[in-house]
Amino acid sequence: MVFQKSNQQEVPLAIRLRVQPIGEIAVQNGLLTTEQVVRVCNEQKHCKMLFGELAKKLGFLTAEQLEFLIEAKQEHDRIVDEALNQCC
């Protein structure tokens, strides 16, 4: 499936929907294990906290590590937005 803009350029759905969660970034950078990500996700079902804040509360991340992850996610989102703007 692809999205089409008015100029008929096709944008693959994989590009349009690619979101990189903070937990995924944390695992890629060695800050969390997969098991820790699963635990945070399970805990999120019972509270209204954001993933990073809950991981910090559980003692899995420091404030500095969370700030790094937020900045990494913002950079990822900026790159994706830029790529989409260039191709579309």
N, C-alpha and C positions, 0 to 999 in steps of 0.2 A: 504494500500500500504506500502511496506517496501523496503528499499535498501538492497542490498546484497554485501558483500565484497567478495573477491576472496576465502576466506576460508568458504564461504557459511553461515556465521553467519548473522542472520537477525537483522537489526536495525530499530525499528519502525519509521515511517515517523514523528510522533509527536516529537520524540526526535531529529531527524536530523534537523527539521525545527524550533525548539523552539527558538524564539528570544524574549527577553523581552525589549520592548522599554523603553526609559527613562521616558516617560509620565506615563507608567504603574507603574514603580518603584516609581515615585513621588506620585502617588495616594496611593499606598500601604503604603507609609511612611508618609502620611498625609501632604505632602508638596504642592500638587495641588489637586483641585477638578476635577471631571470628566468634568464639564463645562469649566474649564480653559484649560484642555487638548484639548477639542473640539475646543475652540477658537484659541489656538496656531496652531492646525492642519489646521484650516480654513485659518489663516493668512499665513501659509507656502505655500499655493497655489499661493500666490501673491508675494512671495519673495524667495530668495535662501538661507535663514538662516537655520541653524540647529535648531532642536526643543528646546534644552536647552538654546541656545543663544537667541532665540526669546522669550522664556518664561521669561528670565532675562530682556530683553529689554522692555517687556510688564509690568514688575514690579511684576511678579508672583513668581519669584525666586531670591534669593540673589546669589552672586558669590560663597559663601560658600556652599549653598544648591546645586548649580549646580555641584560643585566639588564633593560633597558627592554622587550625583546621577551618575556622571561619574565613580567614583570609585566603586560604587555598581554594575553598569552595567559591568564593567571590571571583577569584581569578579564573577558575574553570568556567563559571557562568559567563564571564566577560568574553572569554575566548570563543565559547560556543555562540554567543550572540553576535560577535564580530564575524565569525565564519558564516552564520546564517545570513547576515546582512550583505556579505560579499557575494554569496551565491544566489541570492534572491533579490 
